[in-house]
Amino acid sequence: MDEQTVKKITFLSRLKIDDDKVESTKDEFVKILSWVDQLKEVNTDGIEPLVSVNQNNIALRKDEVTDGNKSAEVLANAPMKEYGYFAVPKVVE
C-alpha cells in the first residue's frame, strides 16, 4: 500500500489525517486488511447468516396512552406560561 492509496482511502472515508500521520495510518490499514484476510479463512459452510445478534422475539405491547392530560401539573413548574403553553422570551427581533 502506497501513500497515494492511503490518501484516497482517507478521502473516501471522510477521514482527515495530517501528512505526518500517513505512514502510521498506512500501517493501521495493513493491520486491518490482514485481519480481514484471517476472517476469510474461517469456514462458514452450513452456517445461516444472522439477521440480528439477538434471536429472541421482542415482546410488543399495545400502543395506548398510559399517562397524559397533565398539562396543568407540567406547567406548574414552568417559570413562564401563557394559554396553557410554555412561554419563552423573544430571542429574534
GURO-782605 format. One line per field, with one value per residue: residue in one letter; x, y, z of N, C-alpha, C in turn. Coordinates in nm, 2 decimals. Layout:
! GURO-782605
r	[a|...]
nc1	[X|...]
nc2	[Y|...]
nc3	[Z|...]
cac1	[X|...]
cac2	[Y|...]
cac3	[Z|...]
cc1	[X|...]
cc2	[Y|...]
cc3	[Z|...]
***
This chain:
! GURO-782605
r	[m|d|e|q|t|v|k|k|i|t|f|l|s|r|l|k|i|d|d|d|k|v|e|s|t|k|d|e|f|v|k|i|l|s|w|v|d|q|l|k|e|v|n|t|d|g|i|e|p|l|v|s|v|n|q|n|n|i|a|l|r|k|d|e|v|t|d|g|n|k|s|a|e|v|l|a|n|a|p|m|k|e|y|g|y|f|a|v|p|k|v|v|e]
nc1	[0.09|0.06|0.14|-0.03|-0.26|-0.34|-0.41|-0.62|-0.81|-0.85|-0.97|-1.21|-1.32|-1.39|-1.20|-0.98|-0.64|-0.32|-0.02|0.20|0.11|0.05|0.21|0.18|-0.09|-0.11|0.02|-0.18|-0.39|-0.29|-0.27|-0.55|-0.64|-0.50|-0.62|-0.88|-0.82|-0.76|-1.01|-1.13|-1.05|-1.20|-1.42|-1.74|-1.94|-2.26|-2.36|-2.61|-2.67|-2.67|-2.95|-2.99|-2.81|-2.95|-3.16|-3.40|-3.75|-3.89|-4.11|-4.41|-4.62|-4.95|-5.02|-5.10|-5.22|-5.09|-5.04|-5.12|-5.27|-5.19|-5.13|-5.16|-5.02|-4.76|-4.71|-4.70|-4.44|-4.32|-4.15|-4.26|-4.57|-4.83|-5.16|-5.19|-4.95|-4.59|-4.40|-4.16|-3.88|-3.86|-3.63|-3.55|-3.54]
nc2	[-0.12|0.21|0.57|0.72|0.56|0.54|0.81|0.83|0.65|0.76|1.00|0.91|0.79|1.00|1.08|1.28|1.32|1.42|1.51|1.41|1.18|0.99|0.76|0.61|0.57|0.41|0.18|0.10|0.05|-0.17|-0.36|-0.39|-0.49|-0.74|-0.86|-0.89|-1.07|-1.29|-1.35|-1.44|-1.70|-1.85|-2.12|-2.11|-2.27|-2.41|-2.25|-2.04|-1.70|-1.43|-1.23|-1.07|-1.02|-1.08|-1.32|-1.35|-1.29|-0.97|-0.86|-0.72|-0.45|-0.31|-0.01|0.24|0.52|0.58|0.77|1.10|1.41|1.59|1.86|2.08|2.01|1.98|2.23|2.37|2.38|2.55|2.86|3.06|3.10|3.08|3.07|2.80|2.69|2.66|2.95|3.15|3.38|3.63|3.59|3.67|3.95]
nc3	[0.00|-0.09|-0.04|-0.19|-0.22|0.05|0.10|-0.08|0.03|0.28|0.20|0.07|0.29|0.45|0.64|0.81|0.79|0.90|0.71|0.83|0.95|0.77|0.72|0.96|0.95|0.72|0.82|1.00|0.83|0.69|0.89|0.94|0.70|0.70|0.91|0.81|0.60|0.76|0.86|0.63|0.61|0.78|0.81|0.70|0.60|0.58|0.78|0.89|0.79|1.02|1.11|1.32|1.62|1.84|1.88|2.00|2.01|2.02|2.27|2.20|2.28|2.33|2.17|2.35|2.52|2.83|3.02|3.06|2.97|3.17|3.17|3.33|3.56|3.46|3.36|3.60|3.69|3.52|3.45|3.31|3.15|2.91|2.80|2.84|2.75|2.74|2.79|2.63|2.64|2.39|2.13|1.88|1.69]
cac1	[0.00|0.15|0.09|-0.14|-0.37|-0.38|-0.48|-0.75|-0.90|-0.89|-1.06|-1.33|-1.38|-1.41|-1.11|-0.88|-0.51|-0.21|0.08|0.30|0.04|0.02|0.28|0.12|-0.22|-0.08|0.04|-0.30|-0.47|-0.23|-0.32|-0.69|-0.65|-0.45|-0.73|-0.99|-0.77|-0.78|-1.15|-1.17|-1.01|-1.30|-1.51|-1.88|-2.03|-2.37|-2.40|-2.70|-2.64|-2.75|-3.03|-2.97|-2.74|-3.05|-3.26|-3.53|-3.85|-3.92|-4.25|-4.48|-4.73|-5.04|-4.98|-5.21|-5.17|-5.10|-5.02|-5.14|-5.37|-5.14|-5.06|-5.16|-4.91|-4.63|-4.69|-4.68|-4.30|-4.27|-4.13|-4.35|-4.67|-4.94|-5.27|-5.17|-4.82|-4.47|-4.37|-4.02|-3.86|-3.83|-3.48|-3.52|-3.62]
cac2	[0.00|0.33|0.69|0.77|0.48|0.58|0.94|0.81|0.58|0.85|1.09|0.84|0.76|1.13|1.09|1.38|1.29|1.51|1.45|1.33|1.06|0.90|0.63|0.53|0.53|0.30|0.06|0.06|-0.01|-0.30|-0.45|-0.42|-0.58|-0.87|-0.92|-0.93|-1.19|-1.40|-1.38|-1.51|-1.84|-1.92|-2.20|-2.08|-2.36|-2.46|-2.16|-1.94|-1.56|-1.37|-1.11|-0.99|-1.09|-1.12|-1.41|-1.35|-1.20|-0.87|-0.86|-0.60|-0.41|-0.23|0.13|0.31|0.63|0.54|0.88|1.22|1.51|1.65|1.98|2.18|1.97|2.01|2.38|2.43|2.40|2.65|2.99|3.15|3.02|3.16|3.00|2.65|2.65|2.72|3.08|3.18|3.52|3.65|3.60|3.72|4.08]
cac3	[0.00|-0.10|0.02|-0.27|-0.18|0.19|0.09|-0.14|0.13|0.39|0.14|0.05|0.42|0.51|0.75|0.79|0.86|0.87|0.63|0.91|1.00|0.66|0.74|1.07|0.90|0.63|0.90|1.06|0.72|0.66|1.00|0.92|0.59|0.73|0.99|0.71|0.54|0.86|0.86|0.51|0.63|0.87|0.73|0.74|0.53|0.66|0.89|0.83|0.82|1.12|1.08|1.44|1.72|1.94|1.81|2.07|1.96|2.12|2.31|2.16|2.36|2.26|2.17|2.41|2.61|2.97|3.11|2.98|3.02|3.29|3.13|3.44|3.65|3.40|3.35|3.73|3.71|3.42|3.50|3.23|3.07|2.85|2.73|2.85|2.68|2.79|2.72|2.64|2.60|2.24|2.11|1.75|1.67]
cc1	[0.09|0.07|-0.03|-0.27|-0.43|-0.46|-0.62|-0.85|-0.94|-0.99|-1.20|-1.40|-1.41|-1.33|-1.01|-0.75|-0.41|-0.11|0.18|0.24|0.01|0.09|0.22|-0.02|-0.21|-0.06|-0.09|-0.39|-0.42|-0.27|-0.47|-0.71|-0.60|-0.55|-0.84|-0.94|-0.78|-0.92|-1.20|-1.14|-1.11|-1.40|-1.66|-1.98|-2.13|-2.41|-2.49|-2.66|-2.73|-2.83|-3.00|-2.89|-2.83|-3.16|-3.39|-3.62|-3.88|-4.07|-4.31|-4.59|-4.83|-5.00|-5.10|-5.15|-5.19|-5.09|-5.04|-5.24|-5.32|-5.07|-5.05|-5.04|-4.77|-4.61|-4.67|-4.53|-4.24|-4.26|-4.22|-4.44|-4.78|-5.03|-5.24|-5.04|-4.71|-4.45|-4.22|-3.99|-3.83|-3.68|-3.45|-3.61|-3.67]
cc2	[0.12|0.46|0.74|0.69|0.52|0.71|0.92|0.74|0.68|0.96|1.03|0.81|0.88|1.14|1.20|1.34|1.39|1.44|1.36|1.20|0.96|0.76|0.55|0.48|0.41|0.17|0.01|-0.01|-0.15|-0.40|-0.49|-0.52|-0.72|-0.94|-0.97|-1.06|-1.31|-1.44|-1.46|-1.66|-1.92|-1.99|-2.17|-2.16|-2.41|-2.37|-2.05|-1.80|-1.51|-1.25|-1.02|-1.08|-1.14|-1.19|-1.41|-1.26|-1.10|-0.87|-0.73|-0.57|-0.32|-0.09|0.21|0.41|0.58|0.66|1.01|1.31|1.57|1.79|2.08|2.14|2.00|2.16|2.44|2.46|2.51|2.79|3.09|3.06|3.11|3.06|2.85|2.60|2.71|2.85|3.10|3.32|3.53|3.67|3.65|3.84|4.09]
cc3	[0.00|-0.04|-0.06|-0.24|-0.04|0.18|0.02|-0.05|0.23|0.33|0.13|0.19|0.50|0.64|0.71|0.87|0.81|0.78|0.71|0.97|0.90|0.68|0.85|1.03|0.81|0.71|0.96|0.95|0.69|0.77|0.98|0.81|0.62|0.82|0.91|0.64|0.63|0.87|0.74|0.52|0.71|0.78|0.78|0.66|0.62|0.78|0.83|0.87|0.93|1.07|1.20|1.53|1.83|1.87|1.88|2.01|2.07|2.14|2.28|2.26|2.28|2.27|2.22|2.50|2.75|3.07|3.02|3.05|3.16|3.26|3.25|3.54|3.59|3.39|3.49|3.76|3.61|3.48|3.43|3.15|3.02|2.78|2.73|2.78|2.76|2.71|2.74|2.59|2.45|2.22|1.97|1.73|1.53]
***
